[in-house]
Amino acid sequence: MDAADIFQSLGVGIKFDQKRFGRDVALFKRGSGTAGPNEIPNGAKGPTAKKGQLKSAEDGPARDQQVAGTKEDDDDLEAVELFSRAAKVEPEGDCPPPLRNFDELRDAGDESIAARLLGNMAAAGFHRPTPIQSQAIPCLLAGRDLLAIAPTGSGKTLAFLIPSLLLARRLKRARPATPPGVKALVLTPTRELTAQSARHPDPGDRRARGDFARVDVLLANPLRLVEAVDPGTAGEMRARIARATEAKAERKRRRKERVLRKKDKAAKKRQRQALRRAGQAQEAEADGEDESEEEAWSSDDEEELDAEEGSDDGESGDEEGSKADDDQASEDDDDSEADDQDSEADSEAASSSDDSDSDTPGQNESKLGADPPRPALDLSQLRLLILDEADKLFDLGFTPQVDAILAKAPHPQLARAFFSATLPDAVETLARSVMPDPLRVTVGRRGGAAESVAQRLKFAGKPLALRQLLRSGELRPPVLVFVDSRDRAGRVHEELRLDGLRAGLISAGQSDAQREEAVAAFRKGATWVLIATDLLGRGMDFPGVNAVVNYDCPRTTIDYIHRIGRTGRAGRTGTAITFFTEDDAPKLRALANVIKHAGSDVPAWMFGLEKEDKRRKKRDGKSGGAKDGAARRGKAAGRGRGGRAGRVERVTARKSSSNLPRKLGARKPIAKGKRGGGRGRGRGAPGPRRPSAK
Ligand SMILES: Nc1ncnc2c1ncn2[C@@H]1O[C@H](COP(=O)(O)OP(=O)(O)OP(=O)(O)O)[C@@H](O)[C@H]1O
């Protein structure tokens, strides 16, 4: 392995752009010779970590020890800079120097655990830290608050697990020994993710296998944890969640009833018209329907019903419709219950947990009933709180739970860290409200999609297209297929199964055991295709996944980035195909931007589509009367849920592609053959073929 190779593998998980960093590569090549697996080659000596530098949070920021003045220090600083630039690491604040190799961890904490940890890492094939690991580990070991943003599949899990374990061990061995109690806590949005992190190459502490036992490092879901930390608050939260969930279910039920009533009337009206046409008007009148009532049915209602019911071809159905109801109900709530922020958030946590974790209030209660009561978990010694997939935790409305947990963790040396591939400004602002002076480490393009994934958008009839992609071998298993709802997941799964494909299914509608089984079967290759809701969109690491198919267009670019990040992980390449329909038009421009920045090609006309917020403003500006409202609801319901997908799906891809831009509202007609291309970033670098969007 030559110096450039070593350098490249330091950047595992991100694509290394040799063109852009040509100067740096040359530096690395110069006189580097061969280097050992855990060394940075001579020509660009990595920053020398001074002994004791990572030793303890109490030592203060490690960079303090880099007293400027000597030639060696200048060289060190230069090397830090060089490393950061080459690995596209952007440290902000007085970050300690990056970790060159895992051997340096021997200086941090405890020799015996470091030795075990290194042994286990080597056995797992982890010889060097990834860029996020190299910079985040020293920050956390120095006891600093941290915002860590790095692409999907870049090794963030070990970036927080290693310091958690070292810190816990260090505190345990301290004299006098720190009192018992959890020392490091990792909050994750789903049970699957908790289980996965706990299974990570055992870095030496077998008790780090997340449960509420007496452990030093605990991995948990906030909804569950709050039960263990503060049963009183948890009780109140449960009651609030239950009330919010009930209210939401009631709204959903009422709306569904209304739609069914209208549907029934419409059917009767159609029946009567048919009878009239057949010259049997008398019989129709004998039916005794009140004509005036029927007038209530309008074309807007048709549209709404379309959205409720989904398309004729069975692409969508009640579930999508009722989910759209749900959305609309929440939209309505925004007006009426804007002041009840807490209950909205709880309701969001409860409903979102449908797709993230099965911790609905009822299930929680039954679990608590089944388990022997536990003593409240002691967080008084907590020194490190990690929020993994932090933006998702807040998106799911876990703010009250995180607050309750923080309130039970009073230690003055508590460090908090937010990790994600995407950390929108709003979440960063929230984070900064609890951490006044955090360090920030960004790897690659902030909030960008992994460049290791060749991405493409496809306008096509979904069931057929998926089968063709799998049957033709264009997509090689294992493949993850994302859909928007449990019902949809069930239908797609059934179709593939009938087709003789080894397909599995996972959604929040299943029991814990079924979910575990689905993940295990996919991991060991018993199933080749796994149909999943967004439950699996975050953080899940199936290293061998070759491709991701977004059967339903994701709701946001953030969801998109995480979904497609299930492939192309840890330096591997992958493919992501996203199906879209006419109803997804409002999302395409933003998706096209993400795809372009990650280095894949997209058709230029997509950049001529109106921005989603402009569309929304126009739509909201126009809406006024009840009819507008109904039409809006219909459209909102159809968008992204496949609600009206049938109309689009009936248009074959080939036939529609020529007038597709206009159909979707692109502003400029695009000259033949003129296509948008990816920026230079991903180009030229070895990687997968980058197909054009179809
Ligand atoms: N130092 C390393 N060397 C090689 N592989 C590594 C290293 N660290 C982690 N990995 C592997 O990289 C893969 C991705 O890691 P991980 O799941 O932590 O990614 P992530 O950044 O958390 O992604 P996501 O944002 O999707 O959650 C895993 O399979 C992990 O085992």
The ligand as an SDF file (V2000), in Angstrom:
LIG
                    3D

 31 33  0  0  0  0  0  0  0  0999 V2000
  -12.2330    3.1370   11.3850 N   0  0  0  0  0  0  0  0  0  0  0  0
  -12.9880    2.3950   10.5890 C   0  0  0  0  0  0  0  0  0  0  0  0
  -12.4280    1.6930    9.5990 N   0  0  0  0  0  0  0  0  0  0  0  0
  -13.1960    0.9350    8.7830 C   0  0  0  0  0  0  0  0  0  0  0  0
  -14.5410    0.8130    8.8920 N   0  0  0  0  0  0  0  0  0  0  0  0
  -15.1470    1.4990    9.8630 C   0  0  0  0  0  0  0  0  0  0  0  0
  -14.4080    2.3120   10.7700 C   0  0  0  0  0  0  0  0  0  0  0  0
  -15.2850    2.8590   11.6360 N   0  0  0  0  0  0  0  0  0  0  0  0
  -16.5010    2.4080   11.2960 C   0  0  0  0  0  0  0  0  0  0  0  0
  -16.4380    1.5850   10.2440 N   0  0  0  0  0  0  0  0  0  0  0  0
  -17.5590    0.9110    9.5840 C   0  0  0  0  0  0  0  0  0  0  0  0
  -18.2130    1.8790    8.7750 O   0  0  0  0  0  0  0  0  0  0  0  0
  -19.5890    1.5690    8.6600 C   0  0  0  0  0  0  0  0  0  0  0  0
  -20.4340    2.8140    8.8760 C   0  0  0  0  0  0  0  0  0  0  0  0
  -20.2730    3.2510   10.1990 O   0  0  0  0  0  0  0  0  0  0  0  0
  -21.4440    3.9530   11.0050 P   0  0  0  0  0  0  0  0  0  0  0  0
  -22.6470    3.0940   11.0410 O   0  0  0  0  0  0  0  0  0  0  0  0
  -20.8800    4.3980   12.2730 O   0  0  0  0  0  0  0  0  0  0  0  0
  -21.7470    5.2000   10.0470 O   0  0  0  0  0  0  0  0  0  0  0  0
  -22.4920    6.5570   10.3720 P   0  0  0  0  0  0  0  0  0  0  0  0
  -21.5810    7.6490   10.0130 O   0  0  0  0  0  0  0  0  0  0  0  0
  -23.0170    6.5190   11.7570 O   0  0  0  0  0  0  0  0  0  0  0  0
  -23.6600    6.5230    9.3160 O   0  0  0  0  0  0  0  0  0  0  0  0
  -25.1690    7.0590    9.4350 P   0  0  0  0  0  0  0  0  0  0  0  0
  -25.1100    8.5450    9.3140 O   0  0  0  0  0  0  0  0  0  0  0  0
  -25.8470    6.4150    8.2900 O   0  0  0  0  0  0  0  0  0  0  0  0
  -25.6830    6.6180   10.7460 O   0  0  0  0  0  0  0  0  0  0  0  0
  -19.8650    0.4740    9.6550 C   0  0  0  0  0  0  0  0  0  0  0  0
  -20.0070   -0.7400    8.9670 O   0  0  0  0  0  0  0  0  0  0  0  0
  -18.6580    0.4650   10.5310 C   0  0  0  0  0  0  0  0  0  0  0  0
  -18.4310   -0.8100   11.0570 O   0  0  0  0  0  0  0  0  0  0  0  0
  1  2  1  0
  2  3  1  0
  2  7  2  0
  3  4  2  0
  4  5  1  0
  5  6  2  0
  6  7  1  0
  6 10  1  0
  7  8  1  0
  8  9  2  0
  9 10  1  0
 10 11  1  0
 11 12  1  0
 11 30  1  0
 12 13  1  0
 13 14  1  0
 13 28  1  0
 14 15  1  0
 15 16  1  0
 16 17  2  0
 16 18  1  0
 16 19  1  0
 19 20  1  0
 20 21  2  0
 20 22  1  0
 20 23  1  0
 23 24  1  0
 24 25  2  0
 24 26  1  0
 24 27  1  0
 28 29  1  0
 28 30  1  0
 30 31  1  0
M  END
$$$$
